Amino acid sequence: MPESTFTAGAGLYIEHRTNRKEGPKVYYVVRSGHSSMLFTDKAALLKWVKWPKSTPSGVLLREWLDEWEQADNPVVSVTEAPS
């Protein structure tokens, strides 16, 4: 399982959280500079953070989000029972 937090430099901190009761199952707490936001959508998070793909930190951020997306939505393989 990936780390539950992602940090880049002194300005970006993202925490992956799961909600066990009501509301969205997975959300991200993001702090950038002097602002913080909650996100349930990866695309909205990336738009707000504004870290381009071309930077090393931008690549690491997208890889970290993809790892959590795979961990939160595991692929279930179906096997046929012999008849």
Buried (B, 14 or more C-beta within 10 A) or exposed (E): EBEEEBEBEEEBBBBBEEEEEEEEEBBBBBBBEEEEEEBEEBEEBBEEBEBEEEEEBBEEBBEBBEBBEEEEEEEEEEEEEEE
